[in-house]
Amino acid sequence: MPEPLLIDIFQRLAMALGIGFMVGIERGWRHREAPDGSRAAGLRTHAAIGLSGGMAGAMLPALGQIGFAALTLAFAAAFITFKVRESQQDNDISVTGTIAGLLVFALGAYAMWGDLRVAAAVGVTLVALLAFKEALHSWLDKITWKELRSALIILAATAIALPLLPDRTVDPWQAINPRELWLLTILVAGASFAGYVAVRVLGSDVGVLAGAAAGSLVSSTVVTAELGRQVRKGETTAPVGGAAASIAAAISVGRVIILLAVTALPLLREAGPALVAAALCFAGAAFAMRGLNKNGSGGRSSENLRSPLDLVSVAQFAVFLGAIIVVGRIVAETFGEAGLLPFAATAGLADVDAVTLAAGSLVRGGLEPSVGAHAVMIAVLMNTLAKGGIAIVTGGWRYGMLYFGAAFAATAAAAAVWFLVTPLLAPMFG
């Protein structure tokens, strides 16, 4: 047998063994208190299962499809028998361990003939699902039926309706692509839902900073206002509130960076360095303010937070985003950059994400990336100033001035990078 072929077989067998070993570590750790021999499948067993699957896959050419199927069924029958005995002994009706063992065998066999990257990815995903059992169950216990229903309806609508939506512009201004609009809407709603779930699961006991960081994935504006309410009522101090609001602002700017990376890479090359500088400055200011009062505590409550996957919320954002794109296209074509930038400043007061996505859509439609980058930067600036005003109104002057201090530092850092560093980086990106 040629040496390269032997090396490939050994690599694939090693992957099959590695997948079983990873799952075996998790299974063995979870049942580490049980005496040896009292459970059917631990570390060694799962490693052997993965290797067995790999060997079964390696023997496929010699066994043929019928022989391979017979060998697989024999293993499945033996393994299920042992798991049934184990469940009877432990009075445990969970089927997770059985499915995991069968999947390890299947992945071992797949590793011999399929893409090793796929096998590794599925193996890691399986280990993660097994390892985070308690966290997943805790999350499931805390979500409500309304939230679950909204998520399922949105997912169903995406899976069913998305292929039916036209992948072309349908309006007189050549701005609205229904499929692209829906994908952008779901992208923002999904990111917001991740933060919403974090707030629901973490609650307020993890502290104001962690709560603000998670909540800012839903709405940094809401976080800023809620922190102001807490400061005014004495539930937290102004330095801690200012630190948390700055963390929320850093996360908000980070969201813009991620949206640009996913939807408009040319804009990221233009605005990315300045946005990164602003986010880092906000984060630095947050920890500096936190040091002013290390005894401050308390976190934001999630009781009144509305799910971002609520059908009404998703529909409203889709309509708002569509309107921003259409108006932005009309303004850009009618008035050029001179009209687009004031429009971005006005729209940014309400929602910087929508302006970011709209700017990306306009750039993909032919707008100069530099113009789109200016629009995004202005929208971020105006959104930051608007939150400063909200901070003063809800939390008082000290809380508001602390936030404005962080905002001024972040703006100065972003401006310095925008005017001094970005022109030097431009030749590197063509």
C-alpha positions in Angstrom: 0.0 0.0 0.0 1.5 3.4 -0.9 2.9 5.4 2.0 0.8 8.5 1.5 -2.4 6.4 1.6 -1.2 4.8 4.9 -0.6 8.2 6.4 -4.1 9.4 5.4 -5.7 6.3 7.0 -3.8 6.8 10.2 -4.8 10.5 10.3 -8.4 9.6 9.8 -8.2 6.9 12.5 -6.7 9.4 14.8 -9.6 11.7 14.2 -12.1 8.9 14.9 -10.2 8.1 18.2 -10.0 11.8 19.1 -13.7 12.3 18.7 -14.4 9.4 21.0 -11.8 10.6 23.4 -13.4 14.0 23.7 -16.8 12.7 24.3 -15.4 10.1 26.7 -13.7 12.8 28.8 -17.0 14.7 29.2 -19.0 11.5 30.0 -16.3 10.2 32.4 -16.1 13.6 34.2 -19.8 13.8 34.6 -19.9 10.3 36.2 -16.5 10.5 37.9 -18.0 9.7 41.3 -19.4 6.4 40.2 -17.3 3.3 41.0 -15.4 1.6 38.1 -17.5 -0.8 36.2 -20.8 0.7 37.3 -21.5 2.5 34.0 -21.5 1.2 30.4 -19.7 4.0 28.7 -17.0 6.2 30.1 -13.7 7.6 28.7 -12.2 4.3 27.5 -15.5 3.0 26.1 -16.2 6.1 24.0 -12.6 6.2 22.7 -13.0 2.6 21.7 -16.3 3.3 20.1 -14.8 6.1 18.0 -12.0 3.8 17.0 -14.4 1.0 16.2 -16.4 3.3 13.9 -13.2 4.3 12.2 -12.2 0.7 11.6 -15.6 -0.2 10.4 -15.4 2.6 7.9 -11.9 1.5 6.9 -13.2 -2.0 6.2 -16.1 -0.8 4.1 -14.4 -1.6 0.7 -13.7 -5.2 2.0 -17.1 -5.7 3.7 -19.3 -4.0 1.2 -22.4 -2.0 2.1 -24.3 -5.0 3.4 -21.4 -6.1 5.6 -20.8 -2.6 6.9 -24.6 -2.2 7.7 -24.5 -5.6 9.6 -21.5 -4.5 11.6 -23.1 -1.2 12.5 -26.3 -2.8 13.5 -24.4 -5.4 15.7 -22.6 -2.6 17.5 -25.8 -0.6 17.9 -27.6 -3.5 19.4 -24.8 -4.3 21.8 -24.4 -0.7 22.9 -28.1 -0.1 23.4 -28.4 -3.3 25.4 -25.7 -2.1 27.8 -27.3 1.4 28.1 -30.7 -0.2 28.9 -29.1 -2.2 31.7 -27.3 0.9 32.9 -30.6 2.9 32.9 -32.4 0.2 34.8 -29.7 0.1 37.4 -29.6 3.9 37.8 -33.3 4.4 37.3 -32.5 6.9 34.6 -34.6 7.2 31.5 -32.4 9.7 29.7 -31.5 8.7 26.2 -28.7 11.3 25.7 -25.9 8.9 26.5 -27.2 6.3 24.0 -27.5 8.9 21.2 -24.0 10.2 22.0 -22.4 6.7 21.8 -24.1 5.9 18.5 -23.1 9.3 17.1 -19.5 8.8 18.1 -19.5 5.5 16.2 -21.1 7.2 13.2 -18.6 10.1 13.3 -15.7 7.6 13.5 -17.0 5.9 10.4 -17.6 9.2 8.6 -14.0 10.4 9.5 -12.6 7.6 7.3 -14.4 8.8 4.1 -15.7 12.3 4.7 -14.3 15.7 5.4 -12.2 15.7 8.5 -13.2 19.3 9.2 -16.9 18.4 9.3 -16.2 15.4 11.5 -14.2 17.5 14.0 -16.8 20.3 14.0 -19.7 17.9 14.7 -17.6 16.1 17.4 -16.9 19.4 19.2 -20.5 20.4 18.9 -21.6 17.1 20.4 -19.2 17.6 23.4 -20.4 21.1 23.9 -24.1 20.0 24.0 -23.2 17.3 26.5 -21.0 19.6 28.7 -23.5 22.4 28.9 -26.5 20.3 30.0 -27.2 22.3 33.2 -26.8 25.7 31.5 -29.1 24.7 28.6 -31.7 23.4 31.0 -31.5 26.5 33.1 -31.9 28.7 30.0 -34.9 26.6 29.0 -36.5 27.0 32.4 -36.3 30.7 32.2 -37.7 31.5 28.8 -41.4 32.0 28.4 -43.8 30.4 26.0 -44.3 33.8 24.3 -40.5 34.1 23.6 -40.3 30.5 22.4 -43.3 31.0 20.1 -41.8 34.1 18.6 -38.5 32.5 17.9 -40.1 29.4 16.3 -42.4 31.6 14.1 -39.5 33.7 13.0 -37.4 30.6 12.2 -40.2 29.0 10.4 -40.9 32.2 8.4 -37.2 32.4 7.5 -37.0 28.7 6.4 -40.2 28.8 4.5 -40.6 32.4 3.2 -36.9 33.2 2.5 -36.6 31.0 -0.5 -39.8 32.5 -1.9 -38.7 36.1 -1.6 -37.3 37.7 -4.8 -33.6 38.2 -4.7 -33.8 41.5 -6.6 -34.8 45.1 -6.1 -38.6 45.6 -6.3 -39.0 49.3 -5.7 -38.8 52.3 -8.1 -35.6 53.5 -6.4 -33.8 50.2 -6.9 -33.0 50.0 -3.1 -35.2 47.3 -1.6 -34.1 43.7 -2.1 -36.7 41.6 -0.1 -34.5 38.7 0.5 -31.5 40.8 1.6 -33.8 43.0 3.8 -35.2 40.0 5.6 -31.7 38.5 6.1 -30.4 41.8 7.6 -33.4 42.0 9.9 -32.9 38.4 11.2 -29.2 39.1 11.6 -29.9 42.0 14.0 -32.8 40.3 15.7 -30.6 37.2 16.3 -27.8 39.2 17.8 -30.2 41.0 20.0 -31.9 37.8 21.0 -28.5 36.4 22.2 -28.1 39.4 24.5 -31.7 39.2 25.6 -31.3 35.5 26.6 -28.0 36.5 28.4 -29.9 39.0 30.5 -32.7 36.6 31.3 -30.3 33.8 32.3 -27.7 35.9 34.1 -30.2 38.2 35.9 -28.9 41.0 38.2 -26.9 38.8 40.6 -23.8 38.9 38.3 -23.4 42.7 38.8 -24.2 45.8 36.9 -21.3 45.6 34.5 -22.1 42.1 33.2 -25.8 43.0 33.1 -25.1 46.1 31.0 -22.8 44.2 28.7 -25.4 41.6 28.0 -28.3 44.1 27.8 -26.5 46.3 25.3 -26.8 43.5 22.8 -30.6 44.2 23.0 -30.4 48.0 23.3 -27.6 50.1 24.7 -30.1 53.0 24.8 -32.4 51.1 27.1 -29.4 50.1 29.2 -28.3 53.7 29.6 -31.8 54.8 30.6 -32.3 52.0 33.0 -28.9 52.6 34.7 -29.9 56.3 35.0 -33.1 55.2 36.8 -31.0 53.0 39.2 -28.6 55.9 39.9 -31.5 58.3 40.6 -33.2 55.9 43.0 -29.9 55.1 44.7 -29.8 51.4 43.6 -26.3 52.0 42.3 -23.8 54.8 42.3 -23.1 57.3 39.5 -19.5 56.0 38.9 -20.7 52.4 38.7 -23.7 53.5 36.5 -21.3 55.5 34.2 -19.0 52.5 34.0 -21.8 50.2 33.0 -23.2 52.7 30.5 -19.7 53.0 28.9 -19.5 49.2 28.7 -22.8 49.2 27.0 -21.5 51.9 24.5 -18.4 49.8 23.8 -20.6 46.8 23.1 -22.8 48.9 20.8 -19.9 50.1 18.8 -18.7 46.5 18.7 -22.0 45.6 17.2 -21.5 48.1 14.4 -18.1 46.6 13.7 -19.5 43.1 13.5 -22.4 44.2 11.2 -19.9 45.9 8.9 -17.7 42.8 8.9 -20.7 40.6 7.9 -22.5 42.9 5.5 -20.1 45.5 4.1 -16.4 44.7 4.2 -15.4 47.8 2.2 -17.0 50.0 4.9 -15.1 48.1 7.6 -11.8 48.9 6.0 -12.7 52.6 6.0 -14.4 52.9 9.4 -13.1 49.9 11.3 -9.9 51.3 12.9 -11.7 54.4 14.2 -14.6 52.3 15.6 -12.1 49.9 17.3 -10.4 52.9 18.9 -13.7 54.2 20.2 -14.8 50.8 21.6 -11.5 50.4 23.4 -11.6 53.9 24.8 -15.2 53.3 26.1 -14.0 50.1 27.7 -11.0 51.7 29.3 -13.1 54.6 30.6 -15.6 52.0 32.1 -12.9 50.3 34.1 -11.4 53.6 35.2 -14.8 54.8 36.5 -15.5 51.4 38.1 -12.3 52.0 40.2 -13.9 55.1 41.6 -16.4 53.1 43.6 -15.5 49.4 44.0 -18.3 48.9 46.4 -21.0 49.8 43.9 -23.2 46.9 43.0 -26.5 46.0 41.6 -27.5 45.0 38.1 -30.2 45.9 35.7 -33.4 43.9 35.9 -34.7 42.1 32.8 -38.3 41.8 33.9 -39.5 44.7 31.6 -37.2 43.9 28.7 -39.1 43.0 25.5 -37.9 40.0 23.5 -36.3 41.3 20.2 -37.8 38.3 18.4 -41.3 39.5 19.2 -43.1 39.5 15.8 -44.1 43.1 16.2 -40.5 44.1 17.0 -39.1 42.3 14.0 -41.7 43.7 11.7 -41.1 47.2 13.0 -37.4 47.0 12.5 -37.8 45.5 9.0 -40.1 48.4 8.0 -37.8 51.0 9.7 -34.7 49.5 7.9 -36.5 49.4 4.6 -37.5 53.1 5.0 -33.9 54.0 5.9 -32.6 52.3 2.8 -35.1 53.9 0.5 -34.8 57.4 1.9 -31.0 57.0 2.0 -31.0 56.0 -1.7 -33.2 59.0 -2.6 -31.2 61.4 -0.6 -27.9 60.1 -1.9 -29.0 60.3 -5.6 -30.7 63.7 -5.2 -28.3 65.6 -3.0 -25.2 63.4 -2.9 -22.9 63.2 0.1 -24.1 66.6 1.3 -27.6 65.3 1.9 -26.8 61.7 3.0 -24.7 62.7 6.0 -27.3 64.9 7.7 -29.8 62.1 7.1 -27.4 59.6 8.8 -27.1 62.0 11.7 -30.8 62.2 12.1 -31.5 58.5 11.7 -28.6 57.6 14.0 -30.4 59.3 16.9 -33.0 56.5 16.7 -31.0 53.4 15.6 -27.4 53.1 14.6 -27.8 49.5 13.5 -30.3 50.4 10.8 -28.0 53.2 9.5 -25.1 50.8 9.4 -27.0 48.1 7.4 -28.5 50.8 5.1 -25.1 52.2 4.4 -23.8 48.8 3.6 -26.7 48.2 1.3 -26.1 51.5 -0.5 -22.4 50.7 -0.9 -23.2 47.4 -2.4 -25.5 49.3 -4.8 -22.7 51.6 -6.0 -22.2 54.2 -3.3 -18.6 55.2 -2.6 -17.3 53.3 0.5 -15.8 56.5 1.9 -19.3 58.2 1.8 -20.8 55.2 3.5 -18.1 55.2 6.2 -18.7 58.9 6.9 -22.4 58.1 7.3 -21.8 55.3 9.7 -19.3 57.3 11.8 -21.8 60.3 12.0 -24.6 57.9 13.0 -22.5 56.4 15.8 -21.5 59.9 17.0 -25.1 61.1 17.1 -26.3 57.9 18.8 -23.6 58.4 21.4 -24.6 62.0 22.0 -28.3 61.0 22.2 -27.5 58.5 25.0 -25.6 61.2 26.8 -28.7 63.3 26.9 -30.7 60.4 28.1 -28.2 59.8 30.8 -28.5 63.3 32.1 -32.3 63.2 32.1 -32.7 59.8 33.7 -29.7 59.7 36.1 -28.7 63.3 36.8 -25.8 65.5 36.0 -23.0 63.5 37.6 -24.0 60.2 35.9 -24.5 62.1 32.6 -21.2 63.9 32.8 -19.3 60.7 33.6 -20.8 59.1 30.5 -20.1 62.3 28.5 -16.5 62.2 29.6 -16.1 58.6 28.3 -17.9 59.6 25.1 -15.6 62.6 24.6 -12.5 60.4 25.1 -13.9 57.8 22.7 -14.8 60.4 20.1 -11.3 62.0 20.3 -9.7 58.7 19.9 -11.8 57.8 17.0 -11.2 61.2 15.3 -7.5 60.8 15.8 -7.4 57.4 14.2 -9.8 58.5 11.4 -7.7 61.5 10.4 -4.2 60.3 11.2 -4.1 56.5 11.1 -6.7 55.4 8.5 -5.1 57.3 5.6 -1.9 55.5 6.3 -3.7 52.1 6.4 -5.6 52.7 3.2 -2.8 51.7 0.8 -2.5 48.3 2.6 -6.1 47.4 1.7 -5.9 48.7 -1.8 
